[in-house]
Amino acid sequence: MKAPTFKRFNFTMALQWLIFLPMILPLCIVFGALQGVVTMVEKMAQRMWIDMEL
């Protein structure tokens, strides 16, 4: 059986992740929260519309 070959560690890619992750992560959290709020408002508005029609 062959021994597993280890890939070289890509320091430039790791450096890019360390630099850009603190900027990308908060943006993802904020936009995910905004998307959740918009979705809930749409569901609430649809539910209100259905309830008022009865």
mmCIF file as Biopython writes it, N, C-alpha, C and O atoms, coordinates in Angstrom:
data_model
#
loop_
_atom_site.group_PDB
_atom_site.id
_atom_site.type_symbol
_atom_site.label_atom_id
_atom_site.label_alt_id
_atom_site.label_comp_id
_atom_site.label_asym_id
_atom_site.label_entity_id
_atom_site.label_seq_id
_atom_site.pdbx_PDB_ins_code
_atom_site.Cartn_x
_atom_site.Cartn_y
_atom_site.Cartn_z
_atom_site.occupancy
_atom_site.B_iso_or_equiv
_atom_site.auth_seq_id
_atom_site.auth_asym_id
_atom_site.pdbx_PDB_model_num
ATOM 1   N N  . MET A ? 1  ? 0.843   -1.186 0.000  1.0 0.0 1  A 1 
ATOM 2   C CA . MET A ? 1  ? 0.000   0.000  0.000  1.0 0.0 1  A 1 
ATOM 3   C C  . MET A ? 1  ? 0.887   1.247  0.000  1.0 0.0 1  A 1 
ATOM 4   O O  . MET A ? 1  ? 1.906   1.311  0.687  1.0 0.0 1  A 1 
ATOM 5   N N  . LYS A ? 2  ? 0.470   2.224  -0.784 1.0 0.0 2  A 1 
ATOM 6   C CA . LYS A ? 2  ? 1.266   3.453  -0.893 1.0 0.0 2  A 1 
ATOM 7   C C  . LYS A ? 2  ? 1.083   4.345  0.325  1.0 0.0 2  A 1 
ATOM 8   O O  . LYS A ? 2  ? 0.004   4.409  0.913  1.0 0.0 2  A 1 
ATOM 9   N N  . ALA A ? 3  ? 2.137   5.016  0.681  1.0 0.0 3  A 1 
ATOM 10  C CA . ALA A ? 3  ? 2.046   5.996  1.767  1.0 0.0 3  A 1 
ATOM 11  C C  . ALA A ? 3  ? 1.329   7.241  1.239  1.0 0.0 3  A 1 
ATOM 12  O O  . ALA A ? 3  ? 1.520   7.612  0.081  1.0 0.0 3  A 1 
ATOM 13  N N  . PRO A ? 4  ? 0.502   7.894  2.075  1.0 0.0 4  A 1 
ATOM 14  C CA . PRO A ? 4  ? -0.207  9.091  1.600  1.0 0.0 4  A 1 
ATOM 15  C C  . PRO A ? 4  ? 0.779   10.213 1.293  1.0 0.0 4  A 1 
ATOM 16  O O  . PRO A ? 4  ? 1.736   10.451 2.030  1.0 0.0 4  A 1 
ATOM 17  N N  . THR A ? 5  ? 0.516   10.887 0.188  1.0 0.0 5  A 1 
ATOM 18  C CA . THR A ? 5  ? 1.365   12.022 -0.183 1.0 0.0 5  A 1 
ATOM 19  C C  . THR A ? 5  ? 0.764   13.283 0.412  1.0 0.0 5  A 1 
ATOM 20  O O  . THR A ? 5  ? -0.442  13.508 0.312  1.0 0.0 5  A 1 
ATOM 21  N N  . PHE A ? 6  ? 1.583   14.087 1.018  1.0 0.0 6  A 1 
ATOM 22  C CA . PHE A ? 6  ? 1.127   15.331 1.629  1.0 0.0 6  A 1 
ATOM 23  C C  . PHE A ? 6  ? 1.355   16.486 0.668  1.0 0.0 6  A 1 
ATOM 24  O O  . PHE A ? 6  ? 2.437   16.633 0.100  1.0 0.0 6  A 1 
ATOM 25  N N  . LYS A ? 7  ? 0.330   17.296 0.496  1.0 0.0 7  A 1 
ATOM 26  C CA . LYS A ? 7  ? 0.465   18.472 -0.361 1.0 0.0 7  A 1 
ATOM 27  C C  . LYS A ? 7  ? 1.201   19.566 0.405  1.0 0.0 7  A 1 
ATOM 28  O O  . LYS A ? 7  ? 1.145   19.644 1.632  1.0 0.0 7  A 1 
ATOM 29  N N  . ARG A ? 8  ? 1.883   20.394 -0.350 1.0 0.0 8  A 1 
ATOM 30  C CA . ARG A ? 8  ? 2.562   21.524 0.284  1.0 0.0 8  A 1 
ATOM 31  C C  . ARG A ? 8  ? 1.533   22.530 0.776  1.0 0.0 8  A 1 
ATOM 32  O O  . ARG A ? 8  ? 0.505   22.756 0.137  1.0 0.0 8  A 1 
ATOM 33  N N  . PHE A ? 9  ? 1.827   23.127 1.916  1.0 0.0 9  A 1 
ATOM 34  C CA . PHE A ? 9  ? 0.934   24.123 2.493  1.0 0.0 9  A 1 
ATOM 35  C C  . PHE A ? 9  ? 1.074   25.422 1.709  1.0 0.0 9  A 1 
ATOM 36  O O  . PHE A ? 9  ? 2.183   25.921 1.520  1.0 0.0 9  A 1 
ATOM 37  N N  . ASN A ? 10 ? -0.038  25.964 1.258  1.0 0.0 10 A 1 
ATOM 38  C CA . ASN A ? 10 ? -0.036  27.177 0.452  1.0 0.0 10 A 1 
ATOM 39  C C  . ASN A ? 10 ? -0.125  28.390 1.393  1.0 0.0 10 A 1 
ATOM 40  O O  . ASN A ? 10 ? -1.207  28.764 1.846  1.0 0.0 10 A 1 
ATOM 41  N N  . PHE A ? 11 ? 1.027   28.987 1.670  1.0 0.0 11 A 1 
ATOM 42  C CA . PHE A ? 11 ? 1.073   30.110 2.617  1.0 0.0 11 A 1 
ATOM 43  C C  . PHE A ? 11 ? 0.388   31.356 2.070  1.0 0.0 11 A 1 
ATOM 44  O O  . PHE A ? 11 ? -0.206  32.115 2.835  1.0 0.0 11 A 1 
ATOM 45  N N  . THR A ? 12 ? 0.461   31.581 0.758  1.0 0.0 12 A 1 
ATOM 46  C CA . THR A ? 12 ? -0.184  32.773 0.203  1.0 0.0 12 A 1 
ATOM 47  C C  . THR A ? 12 ? -1.702  32.679 0.327  1.0 0.0 12 A 1 
ATOM 48  O O  . THR A ? 12 ? -2.366  33.673 0.621  1.0 0.0 12 A 1 
ATOM 49  N N  . MET A ? 13 ? -2.256  31.476 0.103  1.0 0.0 13 A 1 
ATOM 50  C CA . MET A ? 13 ? -3.706  31.317 0.245  1.0 0.0 13 A 1 
ATOM 51  C C  . MET A ? 13 ? -4.117  31.472 1.702  1.0 0.0 13 A 1 
ATOM 52  O O  . MET A ? 13 ? -5.150  32.077 1.990  1.0 0.0 13 A 1 
ATOM 53  N N  . ALA A ? 14 ? -3.330  30.937 2.620  1.0 0.0 14 A 1 
ATOM 54  C CA . ALA A ? 14 ? -3.630  31.089 4.042  1.0 0.0 14 A 1 
ATOM 55  C C  . ALA A ? 14 ? -3.575  32.565 4.443  1.0 0.0 14 A 1 
ATOM 56  O O  . ALA A ? 14 ? -4.409  33.031 5.219  1.0 0.0 14 A 1 
ATOM 57  N N  . LEU A ? 15 ? -2.606  33.289 3.920  1.0 0.0 15 A 1 
ATOM 58  C CA . LEU A ? 15 ? -2.498  34.717 4.220  1.0 0.0 15 A 1 
ATOM 59  C C  . LEU A ? 15 ? -3.707  35.478 3.685  1.0 0.0 15 A 1 
ATOM 60  O O  . LEU A ? 15 ? -4.232  36.367 4.355  1.0 0.0 15 A 1 
ATOM 61  N N  . GLN A ? 16 ? -4.150  35.126 2.473  1.0 0.0 16 A 1 
ATOM 62  C CA . GLN A ? 16 ? -5.334  35.785 1.922  1.0 0.0 16 A 1 
ATOM 63  C C  . GLN A ? 16 ? -6.558  35.522 2.795  1.0 0.0 16 A 1 
ATOM 64  O O  . GLN A ? 16 ? -7.349  36.433 3.040  1.0 0.0 16 A 1 
ATOM 65  N N  . TRP A ? 17 ? -6.723  34.268 3.274  1.0 0.0 17 A 1 
ATOM 66  C CA . TRP A ? 17 ? -7.853  33.957 4.145  1.0 0.0 17 A 1 
ATOM 67  C C  . TRP A ? 17 ? -7.770  34.735 5.444  1.0 0.0 17 A 1 
ATOM 68  O O  . TRP A ? 17 ? -8.782  35.236 5.934  1.0 0.0 17 A 1 
ATOM 69  N N  . LEU A ? 18 ? -6.572  34.842 6.008  1.0 0.0 18 A 1 
ATOM 70  C CA . LEU A ? 18 ? -6.422  35.573 7.268  1.0 0.0 18 A 1 
ATOM 71  C C  . LEU A ? 18 ? -6.717  37.060 7.090  1.0 0.0 18 A 1 
ATOM 72  O O  . LEU A ? 18 ? -7.220  37.709 8.007  1.0 0.0 18 A 1 
ATOM 73  N N  . ILE A ? 19 ? -6.408  37.594 5.922  1.0 0.0 19 A 1 
ATOM 74  C CA . ILE A ? 19 ? -6.654  39.016 5.675  1.0 0.0 19 A 1 
ATOM 75  C C  . ILE A ? 19 ? -8.131  39.286 5.396  1.0 0.0 19 A 1 
ATOM 76  O O  . ILE A ? 19 ? -8.706  40.230 5.938  1.0 0.0 19 A 1 
ATOM 77  N N  . PHE A ? 20 ? -8.743  38.455 4.549  1.0 0.0 20 A 1 
ATOM 78  C CA . PHE A ? 20 ? -10.097 38.761 4.079  1.0 0.0 20 A 1 
ATOM 79  C C  . PHE A ? 20 ? -11.214 38.163 4.927  1.0 0.0 20 A 1 
ATOM 80  O O  . PHE A ? 20 ? -12.346 38.641 4.853  1.0 0.0 20 A 1 
ATOM 81  N N  . LEU A ? 21 ? -10.941 37.135 5.732  1.0 0.0 21 A 1 
ATOM 82  C CA . LEU A ? 21 ? -11.996 36.532 6.546  1.0 0.0 21 A 1 
ATOM 83  C C  . LEU A ? 21 ? -12.634 37.521 7.521  1.0 0.0 21 A 1 
ATOM 84  O O  . LEU A ? 21 ? -13.857 37.514 7.662  1.0 0.0 21 A 1 
ATOM 85  N N  . PRO A ? 22 ? -11.855 38.377 8.202  1.0 0.0 22 A 1 
ATOM 86  C CA . PRO A ? 22 ? -12.521 39.340 9.109  1.0 0.0 22 A 1 
ATOM 87  C C  . PRO A ? 22 ? -13.431 40.331 8.381  1.0 0.0 22 A 1 
ATOM 88  O O  . PRO A ? 22 ? -14.311 40.925 9.004  1.0 0.0 22 A 1 
ATOM 89  N N  . MET A ? 23 ? -13.234 40.519 7.080  1.0 0.0 23 A 1 
ATOM 90  C CA . MET A ? 23 ? -14.128 41.406 6.321  1.0 0.0 23 A 1 
ATOM 91  C C  . MET A ? 23 ? -15.322 40.643 5.771  1.0 0.0 23 A 1 
ATOM 92  O O  . MET A ? 23 ? -16.434 41.172 5.745  1.0 0.0 23 A 1 
ATOM 93  N N  . ILE A ? 24 ? -15.110 39.409 5.331  1.0 0.0 24 A 1 
ATOM 94  C CA . ILE A ? 24 ? -16.165 38.635 4.686  1.0 0.0 24 A 1 
ATOM 95  C C  . ILE A ? 24 ? -17.167 38.106 5.703  1.0 0.0 24 A 1 
ATOM 96  O O  . ILE A ? 24 ? -18.372 38.154 5.456  1.0 0.0 24 A 1 
ATOM 97  N N  . LEU A ? 25 ? -16.700 37.609 6.830  1.0 0.0 25 A 1 
ATOM 98  C CA . LEU A ? 25 ? -17.583 36.983 7.810  1.0 0.0 25 A 1 
ATOM 99  C C  . LEU A ? 25 ? -18.659 37.934 8.350  1.0 0.0 25 A 1 
ATOM 100 O O  . LEU A ? 25 ? -19.829 37.552 8.369  1.0 0.0 25 A 1 
ATOM 101 N N  . PRO A ? 26 ? -18.320 39.154 8.789  1.0 0.0 26 A 1 
ATOM 102 C CA . PRO A ? 26 ? -19.395 40.055 9.249  1.0 0.0 26 A 1 
ATOM 103 C C  . PRO A ? 26 ? -20.383 40.417 8.144  1.0 0.0 26 A 1 
ATOM 104 O O  . PRO A ? 26 ? -21.579 40.557 8.401  1.0 0.0 26 A 1 
ATOM 105 N N  . LEU A ? 27 ? -19.886 40.568 6.910  1.0 0.0 27 A 1 
ATOM 106 C CA . LEU A ? 27 ? -20.801 40.865 5.799  1.0 0.0 27 A 1 
ATOM 107 C C  . LEU A ? 27 ? -21.787 39.725 5.594  1.0 0.0 27 A 1 
ATOM 108 O O  . LEU A ? 27 ? -22.975 39.961 5.374  1.0 0.0 27 A 1 
ATOM 109 N N  . CYS A ? 28 ? -21.301 38.493 5.664  1.0 0.0 28 A 1 
ATOM 110 C CA . CYS A ? 28 ? -22.182 37.341 5.507  1.0 0.0 28 A 1 
ATOM 111 C C  . CYS A ? 28 ? -23.217 37.289 6.616  1.0 0.0 28 A 1 
ATOM 112 O O  . CYS A ? 28 ? -24.386 36.995 6.369  1.0 0.0 28 A 1 
ATOM 113 N N  . ILE A ? 29 ? -22.785 37.576 7.842  1.0 0.0 29 A 1 
ATOM 114 C CA . ILE A ? 29 ? -23.709 37.540 8.982  1.0 0.0 29 A 1 
ATOM 115 C C  . ILE A ? 29 ? -24.777 38.624 8.826  1.0 0.0 29 A 1 
ATOM 116 O O  . ILE A ? 29 ? -25.961 38.365 9.041  1.0 0.0 29 A 1 
ATOM 117 N N  . VAL A ? 30 ? -24.363 39.831 8.455  1.0 0.0 30 A 1 
ATOM 118 C CA . VAL A ? 30 ? -25.316 40.945 8.311  1.0 0.0 30 A 1 
ATOM 119 C C  . VAL A ? 30 ? -26.304 40.674 7.184  1.0 0.0 30 A 1 
ATOM 120 O O  . VAL A ? 30 ? -27.511 40.845 7.360  1.0 0.0 30 A 1 
ATOM 121 N N  . PHE A ? 31 ? -25.796 40.249 6.020  1.0 0.0 31 A 1 
ATOM 122 C CA . PHE A ? 31 ? -26.706 40.009 4.899  1.0 0.0 31 A 1 
ATOM 123 C C  . PHE A ? 31 ? -27.614 38.818 5.154  1.0 0.0 31 A 1 
ATOM 124 O O  . PHE A ? 31 ? -28.760 38.813 4.704  1.0 0.0 31 A 1 
ATOM 125 N N  . GLY A ? 32 ? -27.123 37.799 5.872  1.0 0.0 32 A 1 
ATOM 126 C CA . GLY A ? 32 ? -27.982 36.674 6.237  1.0 0.0 32 A 1 
ATOM 127 C C  . GLY A ? 32 ? -29.090 37.102 7.180  1.0 0.0 32 A 1 
ATOM 128 O O  . GLY A ? 32 ? -30.232 36.661 7.049  1.0 0.0 32 A 1 
ATOM 129 N N  . ALA A ? 33 ? -28.753 37.962 8.132  1.0 0.0 33 A 1 
ATOM 130 C CA . ALA A ? 33 ? -29.769 38.464 9.065  1.0 0.0 33 A 1 
ATOM 131 C C  . ALA A ? 33 ? -30.805 39.313 8.327  1.0 0.0 33 A 1 
ATOM 132 O O  . ALA A ? 33 ? -32.004 39.187 8.576  1.0 0.0 33 A 1 
ATOM 133 N N  . LEU A ? 34 ? -30.348 40.168 7.431  1.0 0.0 34 A 1 
ATOM 134 C CA . LEU A ? 34 ? -31.288 40.992 6.660  1.0 0.0 34 A 1 
ATOM 135 C C  . LEU A ? 34 ? -32.197 40.129 5.789  1.0 0.0 34 A 1 
ATOM 136 O O  . LEU A ? 34 ? -33.390 40.402 5.663  1.0 0.0 34 A 1 
ATOM 137 N N  . GLN A ? 35 ? -31.630 39.101 5.198  1.0 0.0 35 A 1 
ATOM 138 C CA . GLN A ? 35 ? -32.435 38.201 4.376  1.0 0.0 35 A 1 
ATOM 139 C C  . GLN A ? 35 ? -33.479 37.492 5.238  1.0 0.0 35 A 1 
ATOM 140 O O  . GLN A ? 35 ? -34.618 37.314 4.808  1.0 0.0 35 A 1 
ATOM 141 N N  . GLY A ? 36 ? -33.102 37.091 6.440  1.0 0.0 36 A 1 
ATOM 142 C CA . GLY A ? 36 ? -34.048 36.462 7.349  1.0 0.0 36 A 1 
ATOM 143 C C  . GLY A ? 36 ? -35.166 37.403 7.759  1.0 0.0 36 A 1 
ATOM 144 O O  . GLY A ? 36 ? -36.324 36.993 7.844  1.0 0.0 36 A 1 
ATOM 145 N N  . VAL A ? 37 ? -34.830 38.655 8.012  1.0 0.0 37 A 1 
ATOM 146 C CA . VAL A ? 37 ? -35.850 39.646 8.388  1.0 0.0 37 A 1 
ATOM 147 C C  . VAL A ? 37 ? -36.820 39.859 7.235  1.0 0.0 37 A 1 
ATOM 148 O O  . VAL A ? 37 ? -38.034 39.880 7.438  1.0 0.0 37 A 1 
ATOM 149 N N  . VAL A ? 38 ? -36.294 40.016 6.034  1.0 0.0 38 A 1 
ATOM 150 C CA . VAL A ? 38 ? -37.156 40.242 4.867  1.0 0.0 38 A 1 
ATOM 151 C C  . VAL A ? 38 ? -38.075 39.043 4.644  1.0 0.0 38 A 1 
ATOM 152 O O  . VAL A ? 38 ? -39.258 39.214 4.352  1.0 0.0 38 A 1 
ATOM 153 N N  . THR A ? 39 ? -37.543 37.848 4.779  1.0 0.0 39 A 1 
ATOM 154 C CA . THR A ? 39 ? -38.356 36.649 4.589  1.0 0.0 39 A 1 
ATOM 155 C C  . THR A ? 39 ? -39.465 36.570 5.630  1.0 0.0 39 A 1 
ATOM 156 O O  . THR A ? 39 ? -40.603 36.236 5.300  1.0 0.0 39 A 1 
ATOM 157 N N  . MET A ? 40 ? -39.143 36.871 6.877  1.0 0.0 40 A 1 
ATOM 158 C CA . MET A ? 40 ? -40.169 36.817 7.927  1.0 0.0 40 A 1 
ATOM 159 C C  . MET A ? 40 ? -41.243 37.879 7.725  1.0 0.0 40 A 1 
ATOM 160 O O  . MET A ? 40 ? -42.422 37.621 7.971  1.0 0.0 40 A 1 
ATOM 161 N N  . VAL A ? 41 ? -40.848 39.071 7.279  1.0 0.0 41 A 1 
ATOM 162 C CA . VAL A ? 41 ? -41.843 40.122 7.019  1.0 0.0 41 A 1 
ATOM 163 C C  . VAL A ? 41 ? -42.759 39.699 5.879  1.0 0.0 41 A 1 
ATOM 164 O O  . VAL A ? 41 ? -43.967 39.928 5.939  1.0 0.0 41 A 1 
ATOM 165 N N  . GLU A ? 42 ? -42.201 39.088 4.848  1.0 0.0 42 A 1 
ATOM 166 C CA . GLU A ? 42 ? -43.031 38.617 3.734  1.0 0.0 42 A 1 
ATOM 167 C C  . GLU A ? 42 ? -44.014 37.545 4.197  1.0 0.0 42 A 1 
ATOM 168 O O  . GLU A ? 42 ? -45.187 37.574 3.826  1.0 0.0 42 A 1 
ATOM 169 N N  . LYS A ? 43 ? -43.538 36.600 5.004  1.0 0.0 43 A 1 
ATOM 170 C CA . LYS A ? 43 ? -44.428 35.553 5.515  1.0 0.0 43 A 1 
ATOM 171 C C  . LYS A ? 43 ? -45.524 36.148 6.389  1.0 0.0 43 A 1 
ATOM 172 O O  . LYS A ? 43 ? -46.685 35.746 6.302  1.0 0.0 43 A 1 
ATOM 173 N N  . MET A ? 44 ? -45.146 37.116 7.239  1.0 0.0 44 A 1 
ATOM 174 C CA . MET A ? 44 ? -46.117 37.745 8.124  1.0 0.0 44 A 1 
ATOM 175 C C  . MET A ? 44 ? -47.164 38.508 7.307  1.0 0.0 44 A 1 
ATOM 176 O O  . MET A ? 44 ? -48.355 38.452 7.613  1.0 0.0 44 A 1 
ATOM 177 N N  . ALA A ? 45 ? -46.719 39.211 6.279  1.0 0.0 45 A 1 
ATOM 178 C CA . ALA A ? 45 ? -47.656 39.963 5.442  1.0 0.0 45 A 1 
ATOM 179 C C  . ALA A ? 45 ? -48.601 39.014 4.710  1.0 0.0 45 A 1 
ATOM 180 O O  . ALA A ? 45 ? -49.794 39.297 4.601  1.0 0.0 45 A 1 
ATOM 181 N N  . GLN A ? 46 ? -48.088 37.901 4.210  1.0 0.0 46 A 1 
ATOM 182 C CA . GLN A ? 46 ? -48.951 36.930 3.538  1.0 0.0 46 A 1 
ATOM 183 C C  . GLN A ? 46 ? -49.968 36.347 4.513  1.0 0.0 46 A 1 
ATOM 184 O O  . GLN A ? 46 ? -51.141 36.187 4.175  1.0 0.0 46 A 1 
ATOM 185 N N  . ARG A ? 47 ? -49.511 36.028 5.730  1.0 0.0 47 A 1 
ATOM 186 C CA . ARG A ? 47 ? -50.412 35.465 6.729  1.0 0.0 47 A 1 
ATOM 187 C C  . ARG A ? 47 ? -51.495 36.477 7.121  1.0 0.0 47 A 1 
ATOM 188 O O  . ARG A ? 47 ? -52.661 36.115 7.282  1.0 0.0 47 A 1 
ATOM 189 N N  . MET A ? 48 ? -51.101 37.743 7.274  1.0 0.0 48 A 1 
ATOM 190 C CA . MET A ? 48 ? -52.082 38.781 7.598  1.0 0.0 48 A 1 
ATOM 191 C C  . MET A ? 48 ? -53.101 38.906 6.478  1.0 0.0 48 A 1 
ATOM 192 O O  . MET A ? 48 ? -54.296 39.042 6.741  1.0 0.0 48 A 1 
ATOM 193 N N  . TRP A ? 49 ? -52.647 38.862 5.236  1.0 0.0 49 A 1 
ATOM 194 C CA . TRP A ? 49 ? -53.530 38.990 4.072  1.0 0.0 49 A 1 
ATOM 195 C C  . TRP A ? 49 ? -54.537 37.834 4.037  1.0 0.0 49 A 1 
ATOM 196 O O  . TRP A ? 49 ? -55.726 38.035 3.788  1.0 0.0 49 A 1 
ATOM 197 N N  . ILE A ? 50 ? -54.030 36.606 4.295  1.0 0.0 50 A 1 
ATOM 198 C CA . ILE A ? 50 ? -54.910 35.435 4.299  1.0 0.0 50 A 1 
ATOM 199 C C  . ILE A ? 50 ? -55.923 35.549 5.434  1.0 0.0 50 A 1 
ATOM 200 O O  . ILE A ? 50 ? -57.103 35.259 5.237  1.0 0.0 50 A 1 
ATOM 201 N N  . ASP A ? 51 ? -55.478 35.968 6.624  1.0 0.0 51 A 1 
ATOM 202 C CA . ASP A ? 51 ? -56.380 36.085 7.773  1.0 0.0 51 A 1 
ATOM 203 C C  . ASP A ? 51 ? -57.441 37.158 7.574  1.0 0.0 51 A 1 
ATOM 204 O O  . ASP A ? 51 ? -58.573 36.988 8.026  1.0 0.0 51 A 1 
ATOM 205 N N  . MET A ? 52 ? -57.104 38.253 6.909  1.0 0.0 52 A 1 
ATOM 206 C CA . MET A ? 52 ? -58.067 39.336 6.705  1.0 0.0 52 A 1 
ATOM 207 C C  . MET A ? 52 ? -59.094 38.993 5.641  1.0 0.0 52 A 1 
ATOM 208 O O  . MET A ? 52 ? -60.182 39.569 5.629  1.0 0.0 52 A 1 
ATOM 209 N N  . GLU A ? 53 ? -58.770 38.064 4.746  1.0 0.0 53 A 1 
ATOM 210 C CA . GLU A ? 53 ? -59.714 37.699 3.688  1.0 0.0 53 A 1 
ATOM 211 C C  . GLU A ? 53 ? -60.856 36.850 4.228  1.0 0.0 53 A 1 
ATOM 212 O O  . GLU A ? 53 ? -61.942 36.845 3.650  1.0 0.0 53 A 1 
ATOM 213 N N  . LEU A ? 54 ? -60.633 36.130 5.326  1.0 0.0 54 A 1 
ATOM 214 C CA . LEU A ? 54 ? -61.674 35.238 5.841  1.0 0.0 54 A 1 
ATOM 215 C C  . LEU A ? 54 ? -62.807 35.972 6.489  1.0 0.0 54 A 1 
ATOM 216 O O  . LEU A ? 54 ? -63.754 35.347 6.968  1.0 0.0 54 A 1 
#
